[in-house]
Amino acid sequence: MQITPDGELAEAAQRLAALASKASPRALTSLAGGMNNRVFRVEIDGGVPLVLKSYFHDPRDPRDRLATEWSFLTLAWARGVRTVPEPLACEPASHTALHGFVAGAKIAAGAVTDAHVAAAADFVLAINDPPHTPTMLLPASEACFSLAQHVATVTRRVGRLSNLAPGAPLRAEAERFIAGRLRPVWRELEARIDREARASRISLDQELDPADCCLSPSDFGFHNALEDESGRITFLDFEYAGRDDPAKLVCDYFCQPEVPVPIRHFEPFQERAAIGLGLDSAVRDRCRLLLDAYRVKWTCIMLNEFLAIGAARRAFAEAGAWERRCRTQLAKAEAKLSEIRGL
């Protein structure tokens, strides 16, 4: 979809290009990608293209997606990290930002290699290079700093699914899955986490020391990455980023469903993260205790399509058939929950 220069978004692109000392945009073309936002390639006179990002905002979702991503990108660039888009200019009033264009293609599900996983680990360590100052950013979305907070986060996610949108397609099927499978599995897991933590003498309520936290990209994985012809990977979409527990970063990374990371990388990845971040064995213990909990969390995330606010975000980002999306997400949720063994 191409937008004419006199449209609202094109006008925002004009203002942002001027702020960034770039040539005047002459065309905007919609790009596929963002699940919650709209993204456009911006053609400018006599220069490489840019990217305009229009961020979702809604009174029911108080997260400032623009400010969060802008803070993360500017910090990454200040630290010399170049495996993220360059932040050029932002305009909070119009919920838009201008970034450098990144060439590349999506990594296909099933195509993740050892080199890809190594690049992801390199990126995590690069954004946490000394000085190790995770407090430079606000807490990430759903940040957790104790085992009890991790458990409470998943419990809230499960609880939210008690109120599916009245008009949601396949609502009855989703409700049967939630009541018959999701809730019972989570009850068993919650009890297991408590039991195993106590057996290992791990406090559920002890909060992490700030030095044991990390700067996390959040929603991190190859679903938010592009690979160019040389094999260089650029990571995208940081609207949930911030200070967090490294165990949450690791568990989220191995639970995101769109471009799954083979589970055989789980222990080597968490080991490299722990050593690179200078953390002790406690982070490994939290990863072990929480991996299945994050499988439940991601099951819930996939079912956001059945919630009113989830449907609103998707409609903003990409017009499409709600029923088709609900059917797809329900199938993904069932598959994700089936990864949990022994329950």
C-alpha positions in Angstrom: 0.0 0.0 0.0 1.4 3.4 -1.0 0.5 6.6 0.9 0.3 9.9 -0.9 2.5 12.8 0.4 -0.5 14.7 1.8 -1.7 11.9 4.2 -1.3 12.2 8.0 1.4 9.6 8.1 3.2 11.1 5.2 3.1 14.5 6.9 4.6 12.9 10.0 7.3 11.4 7.8 8.0 14.9 6.4 8.4 16.4 9.9 10.6 13.5 11.2 12.8 13.6 8.1 13.4 17.3 8.7 14.3 16.6 12.3 16.7 14.0 11.2 18.2 16.2 8.6 17.1 13.9 5.8 15.8 14.7 2.4 12.1 15.1 1.9 10.1 11.9 1.6 8.3 11.3 -1.7 6.5 8.0 -1.0 5.5 5.6 1.8 4.9 1.9 1.2 3.5 -0.4 3.8 5.8 -3.2 5.0 4.7 -6.5 6.4 5.9 -7.3 9.9 4.7 -5.5 13.0 1.9 -7.4 14.9 1.0 -4.3 16.9 2.1 -1.4 14.8 2.2 -0.1 11.2 5.6 0.1 9.4 6.4 1.9 6.2 9.3 2.1 3.8 10.0 5.8 3.2 11.5 6.7 -0.2 13.5 10.0 -0.1 15.1 12.0 -2.8 18.7 11.1 -3.5 19.2 8.7 -0.6 18.7 5.3 0.9 15.2 4.6 2.1 14.1 5.1 5.7 11.5 3.4 7.9 8.5 5.1 9.5 6.9 3.3 12.4 3.4 4.2 13.6 2.8 2.9 17.1 -0.4 1.5 18.5 -1.9 3.4 21.4 -5.2 2.8 23.3 -6.5 3.9 26.7 -6.8 0.2 27.7 -3.1 -0.3 27.1 -1.1 2.4 28.9 2.3 1.1 27.6 4.2 3.8 25.8 5.5 1.7 23.0 7.3 4.6 21.2 9.1 5.8 24.3 10.2 2.3 25.3 11.6 1.4 21.9 13.2 4.8 21.4 15.0 4.5 24.8 16.3 1.1 24.0 17.5 1.9 20.5 19.2 5.1 21.5 21.0 3.3 24.4 22.1 0.5 22.1 23.5 2.9 19.5 25.3 4.9 22.2 27.0 1.6 23.2 28.1 1.0 19.6 25.6 -1.8 18.9 24.8 -1.8 15.2 22.7 -4.9 15.0 19.5 -2.8 15.5 17.9 -0.1 13.4 19.3 3.4 13.7 17.0 5.7 15.6 16.7 8.9 13.6 13.8 11.0 15.0 10.6 10.5 17.0 7.4 12.5 17.5 5.4 11.5 20.6 2.4 13.6 19.6 1.7 11.5 16.4 3.1 8.2 18.0 5.6 7.9 15.1 9.3 7.4 14.7 11.8 7.4 11.9 14.5 4.7 11.8 17.2 3.6 9.4 16.2 1.1 6.8 17.4 -2.5 7.3 17.8 -4.8 4.3 17.2 -8.5 4.8 14.7 -11.3 4.9 12.8 -13.0 7.7 14.4 -16.2 9.0 12.0 -19.1 8.3 10.6 -21.4 11.0 12.8 -24.5 11.1 15.8 -22.7 9.6 17.5 -21.5 12.8 21.1 -22.5 12.9 23.9 -22.6 15.4 25.2 -19.3 13.9 21.8 -17.6 14.4 21.8 -18.6 18.1 25.3 -17.4 18.5 24.3 -14.1 17.0 21.4 -13.7 19.4 23.7 -14.4 22.3 26.2 -11.9 21.0 23.5 -9.3 20.8 22.3 -9.9 24.4 25.9 -9.6 25.7 26.6 -6.5 23.6 23.7 -4.5 24.9 24.9 -5.5 28.4 28.5 -4.7 27.9 30.3 -2.8 30.8 29.4 -0.6 32.3 26.7 -3.1 33.4 23.9 -0.6 34.3 20.5 -2.2 33.8 18.9 0.6 35.8 19.5 2.9 32.8 16.2 1.6 31.5 12.8 1.3 33.2 11.5 -2.2 33.9 10.6 -4.2 30.8 7.0 -5.1 30.1 5.9 -7.6 32.7 9.4 -7.5 34.3 9.9 -10.0 37.1 12.5 -9.7 39.9 11.5 -12.8 42.0 10.1 -16.2 41.4 6.9 -15.1 43.0 6.6 -12.3 40.5 7.1 -14.7 37.6 4.4 -17.0 38.9 2.0 -14.0 39.5 2.6 -12.8 35.9 1.5 -16.1 34.4 -1.4 -16.3 36.9 -2.6 -12.9 35.7 -2.3 -13.9 32.1 -4.4 -17.0 32.7 -6.9 -15.0 34.7 -7.4 -12.5 31.8 -8.7 -15.3 29.7 -11.8 -15.5 31.8 -13.2 -12.6 29.9 -13.0 -13.3 26.2 -14.5 -10.7 23.8 -18.2 -11.5 23.4 -18.1 -11.4 19.6 -14.8 -13.4 19.3 -15.0 -16.1 16.7 -14.5 -19.7 18.0 -15.1 -18.4 21.5 -16.7 -21.6 22.7 -13.7 -23.7 21.5 -11.3 -21.3 23.2 -13.2 -21.4 26.5 -13.2 -25.3 26.4 -9.4 -25.3 25.9 -8.8 -22.7 28.6 -11.0 -24.5 31.2 -10.2 -28.1 30.3 -6.4 -27.9 29.6 -4.8 -24.5 30.3 -6.0 -23.9 33.8 -5.4 -27.4 35.1 -1.9 -27.5 33.6 -1.1 -24.1 35.2 -2.4 -25.3 38.6 -0.1 -28.3 38.5 2.9 -26.2 37.3 2.4 -23.6 40.0 2.5 -26.3 42.7 5.5 -27.9 41.1 7.5 -24.6 41.0 6.7 -24.1 44.7 7.7 -27.6 45.6 10.9 -27.7 43.6 12.0 -24.2 44.8 11.5 -25.2 48.4 13.4 -28.5 47.9 16.3 -26.5 46.4 16.1 -23.9 49.2 15.3 -21.2 46.6 13.3 -18.3 48.0 10.1 -17.5 46.1 10.0 -13.9 47.4 13.7 -12.9 47.4 14.1 -10.1 44.9 17.1 -9.9 42.6 19.9 -7.6 43.3 20.1 -4.9 40.5 23.5 -6.3 39.5 21.8 -9.6 38.7 19.4 -8.0 36.3 20.0 -7.3 32.6 18.9 -5.0 29.8 16.4 -7.1 28.0 15.1 -6.6 24.4 12.0 -8.5 25.5 9.8 -10.4 22.9 13.2 -11.5 21.7 13.7 -14.0 19.0 14.1 -14.6 15.3 10.5 -13.5 14.6 11.9 -10.0 15.2 15.0 -10.2 13.1 16.2 -9.8 9.5 19.1 -11.6 7.9 20.9 -10.0 4.9 22.7 -11.7 2.1 26.0 -11.8 4.0 24.3 -13.6 7.0 24.3 -10.5 9.2 21.3 -10.4 11.5 19.6 -7.3 12.7 17.2 -7.5 15.6 13.9 -5.4 15.6 11.0 -4.4 17.7 11.8 -3.3 21.2 8.6 -1.8 22.5 8.5 -4.1 25.5 12.3 -3.7 26.3 13.8 -2.7 29.7 15.4 -4.0 32.9 14.5 -7.6 33.7 15.5 -11.0 35.1 17.9 -12.7 32.6 15.9 -15.9 33.3 12.9 -14.3 31.8 14.8 -13.3 28.7 16.1 -16.8 28.2 12.7 -18.5 28.8 10.9 -16.1 26.5 13.5 -16.6 23.8 12.9 -20.4 23.8 9.1 -20.1 24.1 8.3 -17.6 21.3 6.4 -19.7 18.7 6.8 -18.0 15.3 10.5 -19.0 14.6 11.2 -21.5 17.3 14.7 -21.9 18.7 15.6 -25.7 19.0 15.5 -26.7 22.6 18.9 -28.3 22.3 20.4 -24.8 22.5 18.7 -24.0 25.9 21.4 -25.1 28.3 24.4 -23.7 26.2 22.5 -20.4 25.6 21.7 -19.9 29.3 25.3 -20.9 30.2 26.8 -18.4 27.9 24.4 -15.7 29.1 25.2 -16.4 32.7 29.0 -16.3 32.1 28.8 -13.3 29.9 26.7 -11.3 32.3 28.8 -12.4 35.3 26.0 -14.2 37.0 26.1 -17.2 39.4 24.2 -20.5 39.2 21.0 -19.0 40.6 20.0 -17.8 37.1 20.4 -21.3 35.7 18.1 -22.6 38.5 15.5 -20.0 37.7 15.6 -20.9 34.0 15.1 -24.6 34.9 12.2 -23.8 37.2 10.5 -21.3 34.9 10.7 -22.8 31.4 7.4 -24.6 31.5 5.7 -21.6 33.2 6.8 -19.5 30.2 5.3 -22.1 27.9 2.0 -21.4 29.7 2.6 -17.7 29.4 3.1 -17.9 25.7 0.0 -20.1 25.4 -1.9 -17.2 26.9 -0.3 -14.7 24.6 -1.4 -16.6 21.6 -4.9 -16.4 22.9 -4.8 -12.6 23.1 -6.6 -12.7 19.8 -9.8 -13.6 21.7 -9.5 -10.5 24.0 -10.9 -7.1 22.9 -7.6 -5.2 23.3 -5.7 -7.9 21.4 -8.1 -7.8 18.5 -7.8 -4.0 18.5 -4.0 -4.1 18.2 -4.1 -6.6 15.4 -6.7 -4.6 13.5 -4.6 -1.5 13.8 -1.5 -3.2 12.6 -3.0 -5.3 9.8 -6.5 -5.6 8.4 -7.6 -9.2 8.2 -10.2 -11.8 9.0 -10.6 -12.1 12.8 -11.9 -15.6 12.5 -8.9 -16.7 10.5 -6.6 -15.2 13.1 -8.5 -16.8 16.0 -8.4 -20.2 14.4 -4.6 -19.9 13.8 -3.9 -18.7 17.3 -5.9 -21.4 19.0 -4.1 -24.1 17.1 -0.7 -22.5 18.1 -1.8 -22.3 21.7 -2.7 -26.0 21.8 0.7 -26.9 20.2 2.6 -24.7 22.7 0.9 -26.2 25.7 1.6 -29.7 24.4 5.4 -29.0 24.8 5.0 -29.4 28.5 5.7 -33.0 29.5 4.7 -35.0 32.5 1.4 -33.2 33.3 
